[in-house]
Amino acid sequence: MFLAEGPQAVREALGRPGQPGRPGQARAIRELFVTTAARSRHRDLVAAVAATGAPVSEISGELMAELAQTVTPQGLLAVCPFIDVPVGALISAAPRLVVVLANVRDPGNAGTVLRTADAAGAAGVIFAGASVDPYNSKCVRSSAGSLFHLPIVLGVQVADAVAAMREAGLAVLAADGSATLGLDDPGLAVRLGRPTAWLFGNEAWGLPADLAALADERVAVPIYGRAESLNLAAAAAVCLYASARAQHGGAAQHP
Amino acid sequence: MFLAEGPQAVREALGRPGQPGRPGQARAIRELFVTTAARSRHRDLVAAVAATGAPVSEISGELMAELAQTVTPQGLLAVCPFIDVPVGALISAAPRLVVVLANVRDPGNAGTVLRTADAAGAAGVIFAGASVDPYNSKCVRSSAGSLFHLPIVLGVQVADAVAAMREAGLAVLAADGSATLGLDDPGLAVRLGRPTAWLFGNEAWGLPADLAALADERVAVPIYGRAESLNLAAAAAVCLYASARAQHGGAAQHP
């Protein structure tokens, strides 16, 4: 099990639909800890958790500060069962956009990419190889609730994840700053509209040649200025939105 | 003056061309501190700094650990003069893409946006209103050298920055998740190709209505999934690359 902190994460955990890959885990929150102050601030939310049958324990601010991983805890802490699914469950949903993280180590980066993948309409994120644990509190936090929005897959090797994506009919594109094909290259436009898995490498050393070689195509986000590269989260945002734009043709939901 | 840590930052500081707005500051590095180990690892770089006449002091690893802001210092620490320019100097270069940060507080976010702005070919970044100090060590570090690549402007109010951009002939677009106009809207395509200043708000509360109202247009990065929003650095990456793509027509430099 893992901890989800703050009203947003608790709300998202509660609202999470049952996952096909993990039957029998009906209760999305196993236990909730709450301070008196937070209970009065989030009365409806706490009542909704209690209504699922999960025990709700009121604890002191001091104890919350001990349990919570944040510097300024928001007074709500949910114990949640793991929610990752097997890669087969992800594939069975006929995904059109998937993210494969290859040895992404920084939890803040991984959580941000998860959030961006959600925003771009991705069907799932695979934490492959030696990638960070998505249940890491910093990753949960930086995902801003997206951890509960789309299926995540853990514990697969990068090569196996890529093979599974290809078998499911997705083209595999590796984000690689040293590639000769640029993301804005006219030759890529049509391909971006097709089902795609994006492969992103480690934030410091990128994708080693053997992993980049697994992809159908290596694609660079073009550099128009003097920066050597983009950071991982920024590169992922540009790549995923290029796919989203091509796949949706500008038909997004606006408020 | 401020501190630039590590070989990359020192190299970029050294390679920085003279800024039009700050004449008479010929020496980009005033003083360099280096450990014995780093000196032998980066012999050419240290020699190049010494050749400019800047004093080079060898210090112990313990002292470096005290002076450096990073957990694992890389053994090189340069004292650099401030490099920001007046807004007039930025305008005089007839910029086609400018970033205006409106009360962006997190140094890591600000540095990442600066790096992304550089990559997208922006002509400068304005740290407006109550935005973080770009010389903050975390901002310098997360800019990955880009602080030294493009002009930065400090100490202007957001309204004044926007007015200056408009006077210089740039359209001002505010990134605002609640806007009805989406970034991929066909109606925006032509406008993105024209000189543009992007206005980005605080990472937590976005752009308040009075600041968003300063822009010619409020533009939302479309949300295709269930995320409530993108984080600042991801939204900025998507917006700035939309402009770069429209302005350059895919004619970026690839390695």
Interface residues (C-beta under 8 A of the other chain):
Chain A: T112 R115 T116 A117 D118 A119 A120 G121 A122 S142 A144 G145 S146 H149 L150 G177 S178 A179 T180 L181 G182 D184 D185 P186 A220 V221 P222 I223 Y224 G225 R226 A227 E228 S229 L230 N231 A233 A234 A235 A236 A237 V238 Y241 A244 R245 H248 G250 A252 Q253 H254 P255
Chain B: T112 R115 T116 A117 D118 A119 A120 G121 A122 S142 A144 G145 S146 H149 L150 G177 S178 A179 T180 G182 D184 D185 P186 A220 V221 P222 I223 Y224 G225 R226 A227 E228 S229 L230 N231 A233 A234 A235 A236 A237 V238 Y241 A244 R245 H248 G250 A252 Q253 H254 P255
